[in-house]
Amino acid sequence: MKKTVQNDAPRSVSRKRKLKYGALAIALAAAVIALVILANAMLTSFISNNVRYTDLTNSQIYTITDAAKEYLKQIKAPITIKFAVPIDTIASNSQLFMVYVTATQFSRLSKSDDGIPDITVEYFDSYKYPAQFEKYKKLASGEWASTNVIIESTYENEDGSESSYPLVYALSAFFSTSSSSGSSKVVGYNGERRFLLAFLQLAGIKQPVVSFTTGHGEPIGASLTDANNEYYAFMAMFEEFGFRIQYVDLSREDLDPDCRLVVILDPQRDFIGKDLATIDGVSELDKVAAFVANHGSLMVFAGPTGVEYKNLGHYLEEWGVKIQTGYTIEDRADAIGSNYTFSVKYTTEGLGASVQQNYRNLRTVFTQAAPVQIIFTEKENNSMNITSSFRTSPDAVAYASDTDMLKPEDLNSREGFDLFVVSSKLKYENNEDYYSYVLTCGSPGMLKYVTSSVFANRGILNVLITRIPLLKIPVDLDYKSLENYTLSVDDSQVRAWTVVLAVVIPTVVLAVGTVAVVRRKRK
């Protein structure tokens, strides 16, 4: 009987063919993966080295604004920004990397605009080369940290010699924080402003001074960082905006020539008036009056202390206002947790309303407030403009005791108690207009909410600061919010990416796959 011998040659050829195409497919896949990795590495390196970033964040965190560009044109000397760690370490720290990107954006801008001085970015390793950073360590406020940022400029002295003076900033100086329930979190990035303030300071542009009065029981301690300073957050805001903070006892000292703003903050005693001269024979309020008359500005924050400010009150009456310090407002209609803490109503006309017009979508909160009475308006005194920014509800009541109370109509304000009044006075000199401003606020407690991102208190105070004349610092550049740190993509971009991901890429893959299958079958 004959045995049937099967021919295995076709199977062998088939297996060899499958192995051949399988190996080819694996090799091709590996090559594509390797190519993608290489292309990604090369593109990343190019972007990093050439600072090519597209800012898609909602608050334009990494974009240098047009206002900043105008400030940069005031600077003449070249500037160097130094990081104390190598680039790979910078990239591994998200906050430091944000500062680095902003620095490189400034550098890139300086290369493309002839009106801006050369700005160079450098990075070293302070641990590997400690000698290079020895001089900077002495300038650091507190213990030296590798995340510190150094900003340095070389300038020419009057005798023709060159000098350089570096400024050293901790990483935290580039961010704004918000406090809530005893904890704090980073809510804003102020890198653009921080760099600009440093550039301007290095360029020799003087910092304006804000003077806080002392000697009347003001609870602001002896310095900004004093533990007894109840208004640290508010005062620190001025420092962030580039002011030099000064404490001044007007009974013994004169105001600094660079002073642009005097702040009377929660005094517990009256100021010395003409009836009781100071050591140098000039009353405190005479000094304040002379300063304001010379285009200066004044802020007064005084609540329901029960103190009758006879001399200070007399001066404020000249500006059309009076703080009823014997009364505490209770506003049940808009209370927040307590009848003495409440959200306020926004006015809609005049200078006072312009202060808060961009923040009406948020609430502004006042606490432990006294009514501010407007005595006369601009209609009765054409040289002045006196308008309110905030009021209580019409149903609010102010109590001195159970039997002694005021209603808004008692102060000729049926719409509610006025709380925050801006008075301005126009003065003509050499055919030019000059304004002096006096802000009168009946709630020092409202300043304690400037760190909150929930309320509009900070933004409104920021607007007030920008009204101070003769400033050459970027106070109009506030921090950029990190509350919404998502990418901002419009509808057209969404549609375009949807087409690419859902149609184009699958179509290409299908076409390549079809060609491969057809070719295999033919072979």
LUMMARNU-833133 format. One record per atom (N, C-alpha, C): residue in one letter; x, y, z. Coordinates in pm, whole numbers, plus 50000, padded with zeros to 5 digits. Example, Ala and Ser with C-alpha at 12.3 -4.5 7.8 and 13.67 -1.06 7.14 Angstrom:
LUMMARNU-833133
A513194943150780 A512304955050780 A513204967050780 S512854977550708 S513674989450714 S512905000350787 
***
This chain:
LUMMARNU-833133
M500844988250000 M500005000050000 M500895012550000 K500575021749908 K501415033549895 K501045044049999 K502075050150059 K501865061350151 K501765074550074 T500835082650120 T500655095750056 T501575105850126 V502455111350051 V503415121150106 V502895135450079 Q502645142550189 Q502145156250174 Q503295165850144 N503005175250057 N504005185250020 N503875197350113 D504855199450204 D504825210550300 D505445223450247 A505835223150122 A506515234950068 A505655247550071 P504345246750030 P503535259050034 P503395264750175 R503215255650277 R503105260450415 R504375267550460 S505495261650422 S506785267450460 S506945281450400 V506545282350273 V506655295450205 V505745305750273 S504525300850312 S503565309850378 S504105314750511 R504695304850589 R505245308850719 R506375318950704 K507235316150604 K508355325350581 K507865339350543 R506765339250461 R506235352150420 R505665359950540 K504935352650629 K504375359050748 K505465364450839 L506515356250855 L507625360750938 L508285373150879 K508405372450744 K509045383650676 K508265396550698 Y506935396250674 Y506115408250689 Y505935412050836 G505895401850924 G505775404851067 G506985412251118 A508165407251077 A509415413851117 A509485427951060 L509025429150933 L509045442150868 L508105451950941 A506935446650982 A505975455151053 A506515459751187 I507165450251258 I507755453851388 I508855464251371 A509705461951268 A510795471251242 A510265484951205 L509185484951122 L508605497651081 L507985504951200 A507265497451287 A506665503451406 A507725509351498 A508825501651517 A509915506451601 A510545519051544 A510675519051409 A511275530751344 A510375543051361 V509045540951347 V508115552151362 V508155557551504 I508155548351603 I508205552551743 I509475560251772 A510595554851722 A511875561651743 A511885575351678 L511275576251558 L511215589051487 L510375599251563 V509225594551617 V508355603451695 V509075608651819 I509785599351890 I510525603352010 I511615613451975 L512345610751868 L513415619651826 L512875633351786 A511755633051708 A511155645651664 A510655653651784 N510055646851881 N509555653552002 N510705659852082 A511805652252095 A512965657352169 A513565669552099 M513675668551966 M514255679751890 M513345692051897 L512015690051886 L511085701151891 L511075707552029 T511085699152133 T511125704252271 T512375712452295 S513515707152249 S514785714252265 S514755727552191 F514185727552070 F514125739951992 F513255750252062 I512085745652112 I511155754752178 I511805760552304 S512475751652382 S513095756352507 S514215766152481 N515065762952382 N516225771452355 N515845784552289 N514745784452214 N514355796452141 N513125803252200 V512695798052314 V511585803952389 V510355805952300 R509965795352231 R508785796052145 R507615789652217 Y506825797952284 Y505665793052356 Y504425800552308 T503315793652300 T502045799852269 T501215800152397 D500865812152440 D500145813752566 D498655811552543 L498145799952583 L496735796752568 L495985797552701 T496625802752806 T495965803652936 T494935814852936 N493865813153013 N492775822853016 N493245836753057 S494125837553156 S494565850553206 S495875855253142 Q496285848653033 Q497495852652960 Q498685854153054 I498955843553129 I499985843753232 I501365846953176 Y501675841853058 Y503035843053005 Y503185854252902 T502155862252882 T502195872752780 T502645886052839 I503605892552775 I504045905852815 I503065915952758 T502415923652844 T501355932752801 T501935945252735 D501075952352662 D501485964852598 D501875975352702 A501175975352816 A501515984852924 A502925982452973 A503305969652987 A504665966353032 A505705971152932 K505395970052805 K506345974452702 K506615989352711 E505575996952746 E505756011452760 E506676014652878 Y506526007352988 Y507406009453103 Y508846005853069 L509025995452990 L510375990952954 L511146001852878 K510426010352809 K511086020752730 K511686031752817 Q511346031752947 Q511966041353039 Q513376037053080 I513726024653048 I514976018753095 I516036019552985 K517256022653022 K518326024152924 K519426013652940 A519786010153062 A520916001153085 A520525986553062 P521485978253016 P521215963952997 P520955956853130 I520195946053126 I519785938853246 I520065924053228 T520495917653337 T520705903153336 T519845896753444 I519135886253406 I518325878353500 I519035864953520 K519355861953646 K520125849753674 K519325840153761 F519355827453721 F518765816753802 F519885808653864 A519675804553988 A520755798154064 A520785783054047 V520035777853952 V519995763353926 V520035761153776 P520495749353730 P520515746553586 P519115745153528 I519025745053396 I517745745353327 I516885733153357 D517495721453373 D516685709453400 D516035710353538 T516705716753634 T516115718753767 T515005729053761 I515195739553680 I514145749653662 I512885743053607 A513065734453506 A511925727953442 A511165718653536 S511855713653638 S511215704253731 S510405711153840 N510525724353851 N509795732153950 N508785740953875 S507505737853888 S506475744653807 S506455759753829 Q506595764253954 Q506555778653980 Q507815785453927 L508955779553950 L510205785353900 L510215785653748 F509615775453686 F509565775053541 F508675786253487 M507605789653558 M506765800953517 M507575813953516 V508365815853621 V509205827953629 V510245827853516 Y510805816053489 Y511795814853381 Y511185818453245 V509985813553219 V509335816553091 V509095831453077 T508645838053183 T508435852553178 T509755859853154 A510805855353221 A512125861653201 A512575860353057 T512395848553000 T512805846452861 T511925854052763 Q510665856252800 Q509805864352714 Q510275878952713 F510705883852830 F511285897352835 F512545897852749 S513365887552758 S514615887252681 S514325887152531 R513375879052491 R513005878252350 R512475891552300 L511665898352383 L511105911352346 L512225921652328 S513225921152415 S514325930852407 S515135929252278 K515155917252224 K515905914652101 K515145919551977 S513835920751990 S513025924451873 S512585939051873 D512795946151982 D512355960051993 D513555968652029 D513915977851939 D515105986251960 D514925996052075 G513675999052113 G513436008552220 G513576002752358 I513845989752367 I513955982852495 I515395978252515 P515985980252632 P517385976152654 P517555960952649 D518775956852629 D519065942452619 D518815935652753 I518015925052750 I517715917152870 I518185902852844 T519105898152927 T519715884952909 T519315875853023 V519075863152992 V518745853153092 V519885843153103 E520335840753227 E521415831253252 E521005821753364 Y521555809653362 Y521305800253472 Y522575792453503 F522805790653632 F524015784253681 F523645773553783 D524605768953855 D524375759253962 D525055764854087 S524235770454177 S524795777054295 S525445767054391 Y525065754354382 Y525685744154467 Y527035739754410 K527105738754278 K528345734454215 K529375745654209 Y528875758054194 Y529775769554186 Y529355780054291 P529515777054418 P529025785954523 P529715799554526 A530965800254481 A531695812954486 A531035823654400 Q530395819254289 Q529765828954200 Q528565835854266 F527995829554367 F526785834754428 F527015840254569 E528265841054609 E528565845554745 E528065859754768 K528265868554671 K527855882554690 K526335883954690 Y525655874854618 Y524205875554614 Y523585870354744 K524245860754807 K523715854954930 K523615865355041 K524525875055040 K524515885455142 K523325895055124 L522785895555003 L521675904554974 L520305898154989 A520305884955005 A519035877755016 A518375880855150 S517065882855148 S516335885155272 S515985871455331 G516675867755435 G516485854455492 G517535844755440 E517315832155467 E518275821855426 E518275820255275 W519475818355220 W519615816855075 W518915804255027 A518195805554915 A517515794054854 A517915792954708 S518035780754660 S518445778754521 S517395783654422 T516175785854469 T515105790754382 T515075806054375 N516005812754443 N516065827354436 N516345831854293 V515835843554259 V516035849354126 V516795862354141 I517855863954064 I518725875854072 I518495884453949 I518295897453971 I518125906953861 I519195917653879 E520025919253779 E521215927653792 E521345936753671 S521845948953695 S522055958453586 S523375965753605 T524025968653495 T525255976553498 T524945990553447 Y525336000653521 Y525026014353483 Y526266023053501 E526236034653440 E527376043853442 E527166054453548 N528176056653631 N528116066953734 N528406080653674 E528226091053754 E528466104653706 E529926106853667 D530836099553732 D532266101153699 D532706092453582 G531736085453519 G532056077053404 G532356062653437 S532526059453565 S532796045553603 S531506037353599 E531676024153591 E530526015253584 E530306008253718 S529066006553753 S528705999353875 S527545989953845 S527405980253930 S526255971253916 S525685968654055 Y524385967554057 Y523735964654185 Y522675954154162 P522835942654224 P521835932054203 P520695932654302 L519555928054260 L518405926154347 L518125911254354 V517855906254474 V517615891954493 V516195889954544 Y515435881654474 Y514055879154510 Y513825864354540 A513075861754646 A512635848054672 A511555844554571 L511405831654546 L510415827154448 L509005831854486 S508725832554615 S507395836654660 S507055850954621 A508075859354593 A507835873254557 A507125874554423 F507115863954344 F506505864254211 F505055859354213 F504545856154332 F503205850654342 F502405857854450 S501095857854434 S500175863554533 S499395852254597 T499165853654727 T498475843054800 T497165848254859 S496285839054888 S495015842154951 S494895834055078 S494435840555186 S494285833755314 S492825830755340 S492565818855391 S491205814855424 S491255803855528 S490505805755637 S490415795755745 S491775791755798 G492655801455811 G493965798855870 G494995793155775 S494615790155650 S495565784855553 S495665794355435 S496715793055358 S496915801855243 S497195793555118 K496835799155004 K497105792454878 K497495802954774 V498265798554674 V498685807454567 V497515809554472 V497135822154450 V495995825154363 V496385833654242 G497585839354243 G497945848154133 G499435848154105 Y499765851353982 Y501165852153938 Y501455866553898 N502395872953966 N502725886953936 N504145888453884 G504585878653806 G505945878853752 G506235890953666 E505285894353579 E505495905753490 E505755918453570 R504905921053670 R505065933153750 R506325932753835 R506625921253895 R507805920153979 R509065923253898 F509185917853779 F510335920653694 F510395935453659 L509255941353623 L509245955553586 L509675964553701 L509175961653820 L509565969653936 L511075968953959 A511635957053944 A513085955453961 A513835962953852 F513365961953727 F514035968953617 F514045983953641 L512885989353683 L512786003753705 L513646008253823 Q513686000053926 Q514506003554042 Q515986003654005 L516405993853927 L517795993253884 L518136004753789 A517116009753719 A517346020853626 A517436034253698 G517266034153830 G517406046453907 G516136054453917 I515006048753875 I513736055753887 I513256054354031 K513066065454099 K512776065254242 K511426058654271 Q511406051454382 Q510156045854429 Q509346056554500 P508076057754470 P507246066954548 P507046061554689 V506796070454781 V506646066754922 V505176067454961 V504726057555037 V503436058355103 V503706059155252 S503166069555317 S503456072055458 S502246068355543 F502456059455640 F501426055555735 F501666063155866 T500676070355912 T500846078256033 T500916069356157 T501656073956257 T501766066956385 T501556077156497 G501476071956619 G501346080756734 G499926082756782 H498966075756720 H497556077356757 H496916063756786 G497746054256824 G497236040956854 G496916032556732 E497456036156616 E497206028356495 E497756014156514 P496946003656492 P497395989856517 P498205984156400 I499295990856367 I500115986456254 I501535982756298 G501745981256430 G503065977356478 G504115987956448 A505365983456452 A506485992556426 A507095990456289 S506625980256217 S507145977256083 S506125968756011 L506375966655883 L505455958855802 L505305944655855 T506395938855901 T506375924755945 T506135923156094 D505865934056164 D505595933256307 D504375924556334 A504475915756433 A503375906656467 A502135914256512 N502305926556559 N501175934656604 N500515942456491 N500985940656371 N500415947656256 N499155940456209 E498005946156239 E496735939956203 E496385941856056 Y497095950555987 Y496775953655848 Y497945950455755 Y498655939955790 Y499835936155712 Y499495934055564 A498425926655535 A498095923255396 A497845935655312 F497135945355368 F496875957855297 F498165965555272 M499005966655374 M500245974055359 M501205967055265 A501215953755269 A502095946155179 A501695948155034 M500435951055011 M499965953554875 M500685965554815 F500925975854895 F501665987554846 F503095983754808 E503695975254890 E505055970754861 E505095962954730 E504095954654708 E504015947254583 E503895956554464 F503215967854481 F503005977254373 F504185986654354 G505235985054434 G506455992754413 G506626004854501 F505766006654599 F505926017854692 F506966014554799 R507586024954852 R508426023654969 R507596027555090 I507416018355182 I506556020755297 I507316028155405 Q506686038655458 Q507326046855562 Q506346049055676 Y506846047455798 Y506076051055917 Y506466065255955 V505486073755985 V505816087556016 V504986092556134 D505676098456230 D505036105156344 D505046119956312 L503916125156268 L503856138856221 L504056149056332 S503986144756456 S504246154156566 S505736156956579 R506556148456516 R508006149956528 R508736150056393 E508076145356289 E508756143656160 E507976150356048 D508696153155941 D508076158055818 D507906146555721 L507056148455624 L506846138355522 L508006137855425 D508306126155375 D509376124255277 D509056132055149 P510026138355086 P509776145754961 P509206136854850 D509496123854857 D508976114554754 D507616108654792 C507026113654900 C505736108354944 C504646112254844 R503826102554805 R502706105054715 R501366102454782 L501396095454895 L500146091754961 L500366090755111 V499446096555187 V499426095155333 V498216086655369 V498426076755457 V497336067955499 V497166069155651 I495976072955691 I495606073055833 I494766060655855 L495316051155930 L494716037855936 L494286034156078 D492986034756101 D492376030256227 D492976037056350 P493036050356354 P493586057256472 P492646055756592 Q493236054856710 Q492446053756833 Q492426066856911 R493186076556861 R493196089956924 R493206100556814 D492836112556853 D492766123456756 D494166128456719 F494236135956610 F495486142056566 F495656155756632 I496876159956639 I497166173056699 I496796183956600 G495956193256644 G495526204156559 G496186217256597 K495646227956550 K496246241056573 K496166245456718 D495236239356792 D495096243456931 D496176237557021 L496926227656969 L498016221657046 L499166218856951 A500126227956947 A501196227156849 A502136215456878 T502786210756776 T503786200256789 T505106206356833 I506116197756846 I507426202256893 I507996212956801 D507796211356670 D508366221256579 D507406232856551 G506296233356624 G505396244756613 G504376243756502 V504296232356436 V503336230456327 V502436218656362 S501136220056350 S500226209156383 S500356197856282 E499986185856327 E500026174256238 E499136176456117 L497956181556140 L497006183156031 L497396194555937 D498166204155986 D498716214355896 D499676207755796 K500456198155845 K501376190955755 K500606182755652 V499546176355699 V498716168455607 V498066177655503 A497506188755549 A496826198055459 A497786203755354 A498996207355397 A499986212755302 A500376202255199 F500516189855244 F500876178855153 F499786176555050 V498536175655093 V497426173155001 V497256184754904 A497436196954953 A497286208654867 A498336208854756 N499476202154781 N500556201654682 N500436188854598 H499206186154552 H498906174754463 H499066161254531 G499036161054663 G499136148254734 G497776141854750 S497766129654803 S496526122354824 S496516116554965 L495306115055019 L495126110455157 L494056099655161 M494326089055237 M493326078855266 M493096078555416 V491836078855457 V491486078155598 V490546066355619 F490966057055703 F490156045555739 F489896046355889 A488666049455927 A488326050656069 A486926044956090 G486806035556181 G485546028856206 G484856033756331 P483936025756384 P483176029656502 P483976028056632 T484976036456647 T485836035656767 T485176042256888 G484206050756866 G483606058356976 G484396070857008 V485556072556939 V486406084356962 V485896095856874 E485796107656934 E485426119356856 E486716125956805 Y486946124756676 Y488146130556616 Y487856145256585 K488026153656686 K487676167756668 K488526174456560 N489846172856569 N490736179556474 N490726172756338 L490846159556337 L490786152256210 L489416154256145 G488376153856227 G487036155756174 G486846169256110 H487436179656173 H487336193156117 H488006193655980 Y489146187055966 Y489836187055836 Y489006179655731 L488446168155767 L487656160455671 L486396168055629 E485846176055718 E484676183955682 E485006193955572 E486256198255566 E486656207155457 E486586199955323 W486616186555327 W486506178355206 W485106172555191 G484166177955269 G482766174555249 G482286161855313 V483036156355410 V482636143555470 V482796143855622 K482066134855687 K482186133155831 K481956118555865 I482856112655943 I482696098755986 I481966098656120 Q480846091556123 Q480066090656247 Q480636079256331 T481756082056400 T482496071556470 T481796066356595 G480726072756636 G480006068156754 G478976057356723 Y478796054056594 Y477746044756553 Y478316032856476 T477736021056499 T478106008756428 T476926004256343 I477196001556217 I476125998156123 I475755983356135 E474455980856135 E473915967356130 E473055966456004 D473435957455914 D472705956155787 D472255941655769 R471075938755816 R470585924955812 R470255920355671 A469915929655583 A469505925955447 A470635919455368 D471875923755392 D473025918555316 D474085912655408 A473665907855523 A474625902655622 A475345890355571 I476625889155612 I477445877455580 I477935871755713 G477215862055765 G477625855855891 G477245863856013 S477335876856004 S477025885656117 S476345898056062 N475465903956143 N474775916156098 N475735927956084 Y476935926756144 Y477925937556136 Y478935935456023 T478805924155953 T479625921355834 T478655919255719 F478815926955613 F477805926655507 F478425930455373 S477765926055266 S478165930455132 S477475943755103 V478125951955023 V477655965655004 V477005967454868 K476275978454855 K475655982354729 K476605991554651 Y476635989754519 Y477485998054436 Y476726010354384 T477376021854391 T476796033754328 T477086033054178 T476406041254100 T476526040253954 T476886053353886 E477096063953964 E477416076853904 E478586083453975 G479336091553899 G480396099553958 G481716092353972 L482686099754027 L484036094654045 L484056082354135 G483266082554241 G483226071154332 G482816058354262 A481836059254172 A481366047354100 A482416041954005 S483256050753949 S484276046153855 S485316037253921 V485436038554054 V486396030354128 V486026015654121 Q484726012654125 Q484295998754133 Q483545993654010 Q483516001253903 Q482685997653788 Q483095984453722 N484355980653735 N484815968253673 N484705956253766 Y484165958353885 Y484125947553984 Y482705944754035 R481735949553964 R480355948054013 R479825933854001 N480545925253932 N480135911153926 N480575903554051 L481355910154138 L481785904154264 L481195912054381 R481185905954496 R480735912954616 R481915919754684 T481655931254743 T482635938054828 T482095937654970 V482955933755063 V482475931555199 V483075941855295 F482235947055386 F482645956255491 F482305949755625 T483065953355727 T482765948155861 T483055959055964 Q482265959256071 Q482415969156178 Q482575983056118 A481515987556050 A481576000155976 A480806011156044 A481296023356025 A480616035456071 A480106043055948 P478976050055958 P478476057855843 P479426069355809 V479556071955680 V480306083655633 V479276093455575 Q479126104755640 Q478126114555598 Q478716124355498 I478046126055385 I478456136055287 I477766149255324 I478576159255356 I478056171955406 I477626180955292 F478436181455185 F478046189155068 F478576182154944 T478066185854829 T478446179454703 T479096189654612 E479456185054493 E480106193954397 E479186205154350 K477866203354363 K476936213854321 K477046226254411 E477466223954535 E477576235054630 E478996240454639 N479936233254583 N481326237654586 N481976233054456 N482046241854359 N482436238054223 N483876233354211 S484726236454310 S486116232154301 S486296217654342 M485256211354399 M485346197754450 M484366188454380 N484716175754384 N483826165254337 N483766154754447 I482606152854506 I482466143954622 I481406133454589 T481816121054576 T480876110454540 T481146097754621 S480096090054637 S480176077554714 S480436065854622 S481166055954673 S481416043554598 S480516032254645 F480266031554778 F479506020454835 F478496025654936 R477376018454943 R476356021455043 R475836008555103 T475166009955216 T474445998655275 T473095997455205 S472305987755246 S470925987055198 S470135998355264 P469006002355206 P468216013355266 P467686010055405 D467605997055438 D467035992955566 D468085991855677 A469335995055648 A470375993955750 A470156004055861 V470626000655980 V470496009356097 V471866010356164 A472206022056217 A473456024156290 A473146026856437 Y473796019056524 Y473516019956667 Y474696025756744 A474386034856837 A475356039056938 A475016032257069 S473716029557088 S473206022257203 S471826016957165 D471176010357256 D469846005057227 D468836016057197 T469056027557252 T468116038557233 T468616049357137 D469926049557114 D470526059657025 D470856053056892 M470106056156789 M470296049856660 M470076059856546 L470636056456430 L470486064656311 L469946056156197 K469156062456113 K468726056555987 K469336064755873 P469456059155753 P470086066655643 P469476080355619 E468136081455632 E467516094455608 E467916104955711 D468396100455828 D468876109955928 D470136117155881 L470836111055786 L472056116955730 L471836121255585 N470556123455551 N470176128055417 N470626118455308 S470516105455335 S470896095355237 S469876083955242 R468786085655172 R467696076055179 R468036062655112 E469046062455024 E469396050154955 E470226040655042 G470686045155156 G471536037155243 G472656045655299 F473296040855403 F474436048055459 F475596047755360 D476226059355337 D477456059555259 D478596053955344 L479496046555279 L480576039755351 L481966043455301 F482056047955178 F483346048855110 F483226060555013 V483766072055050 V483556084354973 V484886089454917 V484876093154790 V486066098554725 V485836113354696 S486716121754751 S486636136254727 S487836140354644 S487616148254543 S488726153254461 S488626168254447 K489776174654435 K489816189254419 K490716192654302 L490206200854213 L490946204954095 L491706217854123 K492946218254076 K493786230154095 K494516232953964 Y494536245653921 Y495216249553798 Y496576255553833 E497616250453768 E498956255953784 E499656255753650 N500156267353608 N500876268353480 N500046262653365 N498776265953365 N497846261753260 N497666246553254 E497936239753363 E497736225253368 E496816221853485 D496096210653467 D495166205953570 D495876196453665 Y495686198653795 Y496216189553897 Y495086186053993 Y495076173454035 Y494036168954127 Y494656164054258 S493956167054367 S494266161054496 S493076152354535 Y493356141254603 Y492296131854638 Y492296128954787 V491096127954843 V490926123354980 V489876112254979 L490276100455024 L489346089255039 L488986088055186 T487696087055214 T487226085455352 T486426072555361 C486876063255443 C486226050255456 C485866047655602 G484636043255626 G484176040755762 G484406026655811 S485216018755739 S485446004855779 S486886000655754 P487776002655853 P489125997155838 P489105981955818 G488075975555873 G487965961055862 G487845956055720 M487375964455626 M487255959955488 M488625957155426 L489685962855485 L491045960655434 L491535946555463 K490945939955560 K491395926555596 K490925915955498 Y490155920155397 Y489665910855296 Y490425912155164 V491555919255164 V492275921255038 V492975908554991 T493125898555076 T493765886155033 T492755876154979 S491485879354988 S490455870054943 S490185871854794 S490105860654722 S489775861054580 S488265860454558 V487515858754666 V486065857854658 V485425871754646 F486045881554711 F485485895054714 F486335904554628 A485765916354601 A486395925954511 A487245936254585 N487435934654716 N488115945054795 N489485948554739 R490275938654705 R491635941254656 R491615948954523 G490805944454431 G490775950954300 G490375965554309 I489445968554396 I488975982354411 I490085991054471 L490795985954570 L491905993654627 L493025995454526 N493195985554441 N494195986854334 N493845998454242 V492565999754206 V492126010754122 V492406024254190 L492146024954319 L492396037354393 L493866041254387 I494746031454399 I496176034454397 I496586039954262 T495986034954155 T496346039854021 T495886054153999 R494976059054085 R494526072854071 R495516082754131 I496486077854205 I497456086754267 I498346092554158 P498436105554146 P499166111754035 P500686110654050 L501346113353941 L502806114653933 L503546101553957 L502896090353941 L503586077653960 L504256073253830 K505426066853843 K506106061253727 K506386046453747 I505486040053817 I505656025753843 I504416018353795 P504566005553762 P503445998053703 P502415993453805 V501766002853873 V500735998953968 V499485994053897 D499355997253766 D498175993053694 D498275978653644 L499385971953673 L499545957953635 L499355949253759 D498185943853774 D497915935353890 D498335921053857 Y498275912253958 Y498665898353935 Y497695891553839 K498175880953774 K497345873353681 K496825860953753 S495525859253748 S494855849153829 S495285835053790 L495505826853893 L495785812653872 L494595804053914 E493485810853949 E492295803453990 E491785794653877 N491855799953753 N491485792153636 N492725790453551 Y493405779553570 Y494705777253507 Y494555768153385 T493345768153323 T493075759653209 T493465766653080 L493545758752972 L493825764452842 L492565771252789 S492765781652714 S491635788852655 S491605785852507 V490615778152461 V490485774152322 V489095777952274 D489005785552162 D487695789852115 D487025779152031 D485795781751984 D484995771851911 D485645767751780 S486255777151709 S486895773751581 S488065764251601 Q488835766651711 Q489945757651740 Q489445743851779 V488325743451855 V487745730551892 V487325722751769 R486665729551674 R486225722751551 R487405717751470 A488465726051462 A489635722251384 A490305709851443 W490485709751574 W491115698151638 W490215685751633 T488915687851637 T487995676451625 T488135669851489 V488235677951383 V488415672551248 V489735664951238 V490795670751294 V492105664251287 V492105650851360 L491575650651481 L491615638551563 L490585628151520 A489415632651477 A488335623251448 A488255619251301 V488835627251211 V488715624351067 V490055622350999 V490915632551011 V492165632250934 V493055620650975 I493365619751106 I494275609251151 I493715595251125 P492435592251158 P491895578951125 P491905576050976 T491655586150892 T491655584050747 T493035580250697 V494055587150750 V495435584050710 V495805569850752 V495455566250876 V495755552750926 V495045542350842 L493765544750806 L492995535250725 L493605533650587 A494005544850528 A494585544250395 A495885536350395 V496745538950492 V498025531650501 V497775516850524 G496805513750611 G496475499650637 G495935492550516 T495085499350439 T494505493450318 T495575490350215 V496485499650195 V497575497550100 V498425485550141 A498725484550271 A499545473450319 A498845459950299 V497555459250326 V496805446750308 V496745442550162 V496455452150073 V496375449149929 V497705444049876 R498775450249917 R500095446149869 R500455432249919 R500085429150042 R500385415850097 R499625405050021 K498355407749989 K497565397749916 K498115395049776 R498585405649714 R499125404049578 R500405395949578 K501165396549687 K502405389049692 K502155374849738 
***
